[in-house]
Amino acid sequence: MISPSKGHPPPKIVLSIFLAVAMLQIPAELIVGGYSAAWGILINEILFILLVPVLILLLCGYNPLPPMRMGRIGKRRMVVAVCMTLGGAVLISYAQSASLELVRIPAYLSEGASRPMEIYSWKDFYLKLLLLGLLAPVCEETLFRGIIQTSLARSWGDGRAILVTAVFFTLIHSATFQPHLYLMLGLLLSWIYAKTRSLRTVILCHAINNSWVLANRTHGFSLPIDPGFGATDLALISSGAFIVAAGAFWMHRMGRNVGEARTGISPGQRRQAP
């Protein structure tokens, strides 16, 4: 019987976890493309992305719970994180439209990549909202920010951990053929997590982003708004960039310092220590 130790796995264990999950994306894509998008998402998120990493940690003698602490932050910081996510979602939408104009993806590839987002009825919309707007953020953030980034930050520091985690997040979603969009989202979520150490915060932010994309696709809404990119679009891009930059500046100044984040000791707890 395995008795998991406390602590965080080293980078080589984290890499093994990522490689295992990455390889399992092949059968996941086969299920989504050949059988059922809903069942494919369900199996991939719960079994491949969540349970397999936990099993690997247990087999290697590590306790999977410490890296997955939800963490609590103040309401203001939560609001700032949400605003940054919305601003980032606008920028990502414009980046997507620009990339589609610059690089034409073959129809058969784009149709296969977009199948998980296809909506056929209101019942299907609510099912996809549950799977992509709730289940996927919980499972993916538990893996990428909760396990991978937390563990790498203890070995390499926040800077490298943010970058590597965002790249891993992008590679897992490589079947969409728009890796730059997931890199933008991954960097944003990893940065927010580094400044808050709150898994529930990045789960909420991820859920907001996915729900935004799903709702826009359902209602046929896309950016840019004006034909040929008008003043309204310029205002939206400027607003989105300002919100992200201002939120990052505020959170950087008000967030925990690296030592407090790594030890898990809040300023209040530090003052109370004998």
CORKA-V591320 format. One record per pair of residues at least 12 apart in sequence whose C-alpha atoms are under 10 Angstrom apart, sorted by the first residue. I is the first residue (numbers start at 1). J is the second residue. If there is no record, write none. Layout:
{{I,J} {I,J}}
This chain:
{{1,59} {2,58} {2,59} {2,60} {2,61} {2,62} {3,58} {3,59} {3,60} {3,61} {3,62} {3,63} {4,57} {4,58} {4,59} {4,60} {4,61} {4,62} {4,63} {4,64} {5,57} {5,58} {5,60} {5,61} {5,62} {5,63} {5,64} {6,61} {6,62} {6,63} {6,64} {6,65} {6,66} {6,67} {7,61} {7,62} {7,63} {7,64} {7,65} {7,66} {7,67} {7,151} {7,154} {8,57} {8,62} {8,63} {8,64} {8,65} {8,66} {8,67} {8,147} {8,148} {8,150} {8,151} {8,152} {8,153} {8,154} {8,155} {9,57} {9,60} {9,61} {9,62} {9,63} {9,64} {9,67} {9,147} {9,148} {9,150} {9,151} {9,152} {9,154} {9,155} {10,148} {10,151} {10,152} {10,154} {10,155} {10,156} {11,148} {11,151} {11,152} {11,153} {11,154} {11,155} {11,156} {12,152} {13,53} {13,56} {13,57} {13,60} {13,62} {13,148} {13,151} {14,53} {14,56} {14,57} {14,143} {14,144} {14,147} {14,148} {14,149} {14,151} {14,152} {15,148} {15,152} {15,168} {16,53} {16,56} {17,49} {17,52} {17,53} {17,54} {17,55} {17,56} {17,57} {17,143} {17,147} {17,148} {18,49} {18,53} {18,143} {18,144} {18,148} {18,165} {18,168} {18,169} {18,171} {18,172} {19,168} {19,172} {20,48} {20,49} {20,52} {20,53} {20,56} {21,44} {21,47} {21,48} {21,49} {21,50} {21,52} {21,53} {21,143} {21,172} {22,48} {22,49} {22,168} {22,169} {22,171} {22,172} {22,173} {22,174} {23,48} {23,172} {24,44} {24,47} {24,48} {24,49} {24,52} {24,172} {25,40} {25,44} {25,48} {25,49} {25,172} {25,173} {25,174} {25,175} {26,44} {26,175} {27,40} {27,43} {27,44} {27,48} {28,40} {28,41} {28,42} {28,43} {28,44} {28,45} {28,48} {29,41} {29,44} {29,112} {29,113} {29,116} {29,175} {31,43} {31,44} {32,44} {32,112} {32,113} {32,115} {32,116} {33,111} {33,112} {33,113} {33,115} {33,116} {36,115} {36,116} {37,115} {37,116} {37,117} {37,118} {37,128} {38,115} {38,116} {38,117} {38,124} {38,127} {38,128} {38,131} {38,132} {39,131} {40,116} {41,116} {41,128} {41,131} {41,132} {41,135} {41,136} {42,131} {42,132} {42,135} {42,136} {44,136} {44,139} {45,131} {45,132} {45,135} {45,136} {45,137} {45,138} {45,139} {45,140} {46,135} {46,136} {46,138} {46,139} {46,140} {47,139} {48,139} {49,136} {49,139} {49,140} {49,141} {49,142} {49,143} {49,144} {49,172} {50,136} {50,138} {50,139} {50,140} {50,141} {50,142} {50,143} {50,144} {51,139} {51,143} {52,143} {53,142} {53,143} {53,147} {53,148} {54,142} {54,143} {54,147} {57,147} {64,146} {64,147} {65,146} {65,147} {66,146} {66,147} {66,150} {66,151} {67,142} {67,143} {67,145} {67,146} {67,147} {67,148} {67,149} {67,150} {67,151} {67,199} {68,141} {68,142} {68,143} {68,145} {68,146} {68,147} {68,148} {68,150} {68,198} {68,199} {68,200} {69,142} {69,146} {69,147} {69,197} {69,198} {69,199} {69,200} {70,142} {70,146} {70,197} {70,198} {70,199} {70,200} {70,201} {70,202} {70,203} {71,196} {71,197} {71,198} {71,199} {71,200} {71,201} {71,264} {72,196} {72,197} {72,198} {72,199} {72,200} {72,201} {73,196} {73,197} {73,198} {73,200} {73,201} {73,255} {74,196} {76,251} {77,192} {77,195} {77,196} {77,201} {77,247} {77,250} {77,251} {77,254} {77,255} {78,192} {78,196} {78,198} {78,200} {78,201} {78,202} {78,204} {78,205} {78,251} {79,201} {79,247} {80,192} {80,243} {80,244} {80,246} {80,247} {80,248} {80,250} {80,251} {81,188} {81,189} {81,192} {81,193} {81,195} {81,196} {81,201} {81,202} {81,204} {81,205} {81,244} {81,247} {81,248} {81,251} {82,192} {82,201} {82,202} {82,204} {82,205} {82,206} {82,208} {82,209} {82,244} {82,247} {83,205} {83,240} {83,243} {83,244} {83,246} {83,247} {84,188} {84,189} {84,192} {84,205} {84,240} {84,241} {84,242} {84,243} {84,244} {84,245} {84,246} {84,247} {84,248} {85,185} {85,188} {85,189} {85,192} {85,202} {85,204} {85,205} {85,206} {85,207} {85,208} {85,209} {85,240} {85,243} {85,244} {85,247} {86,205} {86,208} {86,209} {86,212} {86,240} {86,243} {86,244} {87,236} {87,237} {87,238} {87,239} {87,240} {87,241} {87,242} {87,243} {87,244} {87,245} {87,247} {88,184} {88,185} {88,188} {88,189} {88,209} {88,237} {88,240} {88,241} {88,242} {88,243} {88,244} {88,245} {89,181} {89,184} {89,185} {89,208} {89,209} {89,210} {89,212} {89,213} {89,240} {90,209} {90,212} {90,222} {90,223} {90,224} {90,233} {90,236} {90,237} {90,239} {90,240} {90,241} {91,181} {91,184} {91,185} {91,223} {91,236} {91,237} {91,238} {91,239} {91,240} {91,241} {91,244} {92,180} {92,181} {92,182} {92,183} {92,184} {92,185} {92,209} {92,223} {92,237} {92,240} {93,181} {93,212} {93,213} {93,216} {93,222} {93,223} {93,224} {93,237} {94,181} {94,222} {94,223} {94,224} {94,225} {94,233} {94,236} {94,237} {95,178} {95,180} {95,181} {95,184} {95,223} {95,224} {96,178} {96,180} {96,181} {96,222} {96,223} {97,222} {97,223} {97,224} {98,223} {98,224} {99,178} {99,180} {99,181} {100,178} {105,177} {105,178} {109,175} {109,176} {109,177} {110,175} {110,176} {110,177} {110,178} {111,176} {112,175} {112,176} {113,173} {113,174} {113,175} {113,176} {113,177} {113,178} {114,175} {114,176} {115,176} {116,128} {116,131} {116,132} {116,214} {117,129} {117,132} {117,210} {117,213} {117,214} {117,215} {117,217} {117,218} {118,214} {118,217} {118,218} {119,214} {119,215} {119,217} {119,218} {120,218} {121,218} {122,218} {125,214} {125,215} {125,218} {128,211} {128,214} {129,207} {129,210} {129,211} {129,214} {129,215} {130,207} {130,211} {131,210} {132,206} {132,207} {132,209} {132,210} {132,211} {132,213} {132,214} {133,203} {133,204} {133,206} {133,207} {133,208} {133,209} {133,210} {133,211} {133,212} {133,213} {133,214} {134,203} {134,204} {134,206} {134,207} {134,208} {134,210} {134,211} {135,203} {135,207} {136,203} {136,206} {136,207} {136,210} {137,200} {137,202} {137,203} {137,204} {137,205} {137,206} {137,207} {137,208} {137,209} {137,210} {138,199} {138,200} {138,202} {138,203} {138,204} {138,206} {138,207} {139,203} {140,169} {140,172} {140,203} {140,206} {141,169} {141,189} {141,190} {141,193} {141,199} {141,200} {141,201} {141,202} {141,203} {141,204} {141,205} {141,206} {142,199} {142,200} {142,202} {142,203} {143,165} {143,169} {144,162} {144,164} {144,165} {144,166} {144,168} {144,169} {144,186} {144,189} {144,190} {145,161} {145,162} {145,165} {145,166} {145,169} {145,186} {145,189} {145,190} {145,191} {145,192} {145,193} {145,194} {145,197} {145,198} {145,199} {145,202} {145,203} {146,193} {146,197} {146,198} {146,199} {146,200} {146,202} {147,165} {148,161} {148,162} {148,164} {148,165} {148,168} {149,161} {149,162} {149,163} {149,164} {149,165} {149,166} {149,190} {149,193} {149,194} {150,162} {150,165} {150,190} {150,193} {150,194} {150,197} {150,261} {150,262} {152,164} {152,165} {153,165} {153,194} {153,258} {153,261} {153,262} {154,261} {154,262} {154,263} {157,194} {157,258} {157,262} {158,190} {158,191} {158,193} {158,194} {158,195} {158,258} {158,261} {158,262} {159,190} {159,191} {159,194} {161,190} {161,191} {161,194} {162,186} {162,187} {162,188} {162,189} {162,190} {162,191} {162,192} {162,193} {162,194} {163,183} {163,186} {163,187} {163,190} {163,191} {164,186} {164,187} {164,190} {165,183} {165,186} {165,187} {165,189} {165,190} {166,182} {166,183} {166,184} {166,185} {166,186} {166,187} {166,188} {166,189} {166,190} {166,191} {167,179} {167,180} {167,182} {167,183} {167,184} {167,186} {167,187} {168,182} {168,183} {168,186} {169,182} {169,183} {169,185} {169,186} {169,187} {169,190} {170,182} {170,183} {170,184} {170,185} {170,186} {170,187} {171,183} {185,205} {185,206} {185,209} {186,206} {188,202} {188,205} {188,206} {188,244} {188,248} {189,201} {189,202} {189,203} {189,205} {189,206} {190,202} {191,248} {191,252} {192,205} {192,247} {192,248} {192,251} {192,252} {192,255} {194,252} {194,255} {194,256} {194,257} {194,258} {194,261} {194,262} {195,248} {195,251} {195,252} {195,253} {195,254} {195,255} {195,256} {195,257} {195,258} {195,261} {196,251} {196,252} {196,254} {196,255} {196,256} {196,257} {196,261} {197,255} {197,256} {197,261} {197,262} {197,264} {223,236} {224,236} {224,237}}
